[in-house]
Amino acid sequence: MTARTDLPLLVNAMTGQFLSGFALRIFVISLPSIAEALDADILAISWAIIAYQLAGISLSVVFGRLGDIHGRYAIYGLGFALMAVSSLLCGLAPNVLLLVLFRLIQGIGAAMISSAARVLALEAMPEGSEGRANGFMTVAFHGGVLLGPPLGGLVIDLVSWRWIFFLMIPLGVLGVVLTALRARGRREAAVGHPPAIDYVGAANIASYLITTPQGRLVFMMEGFFNQQLTTNENLSNAMRNAARVRSSSIVRSSAQPITRREYASRTTAR
């Protein structure tokens, strides 16, 4: 807590929350484009979403504890660096397997950022402003969630799906710079006893989310959205094929006009 609002620190914390939500949702709108470019189906590409979320859910507590031990600025800045590097790798991914792997790394970076962002926001605000600090964090995260899909769609239309990842690199670099400037000269108090980190608990959370029906409910909305994308894509393909067949039948019928005898027999039948 400070006597006055530490604006650079608050902006830095909000940048991290914004980037976490932005990276989560900007990817969703690109699923059909990525599936076509990498010659994969929507189900395979959706694992990139699940990997990102799985890392964020299962590792946030671990990185929060590591921040208590080694310093929040170190974990926070490293999270930004990991997000920037993984975004570059995602943009260069040549196949689905590597894309899922790089998205997992990106999720680890997001977990590092999320584990410290709210604490840093509380440090930036005066005492008694905890509610405002949490409000700023909520606005930043959902601002990223809101802007991700439309901005991603615009980038895909204008450039390529790979640029939705390249777009996040400047935000990651900005976060690294702001964190380094803010952390310069600060030293965290050393822990006087052997640190306890619940790695087993994090592994249990991950296995619970993957293996149990209740855990898979966490990804239910993503699966529903992906199913809708697949249905809409199949419907549009069917409509295009039907239009193509109808057009070809019209061409064939116009190329083979009926004779007078056929016309007379049809008229008599009426």
HELIX and SHEET records of a PDB file:
HELIX    1   1 LEU A    7  ILE A   26  1                                  20    
HELIX    2   2 VAL A   28  SER A   30  5                                   3    
HELIX    3   3 LEU A   31  ALA A   37  1                                   7    
HELIX    4   4 ILE A   42  HIS A   70  1                                  29    
HELIX    5   5 ARG A   72  LEU A   92  1                                  21    
HELIX    6   6 VAL A   96  ALA A  124  1                                  29    
HELIX    7   7 GLU A  130  LEU A  158  1                                  29    
HELIX    8   8 TRP A  163  PHE A  166  1                                   4    
HELIX    9   9 ILE A  169  ALA A  183  1                                  15    
HELIX   10  10 TYR A  199  THR A  211  1                                  13    
HELIX   11  11 PRO A  213  ARG A  216  1                                   4    
HELIX   12  12 LEU A  217  PHE A  219  5                                   3    
HELIX   13  13 MET A  220  ALA A  255  1                                  36    
HELIX   14  14 ARG A  260  ALA A  269  1                                  10    
END                                                                             
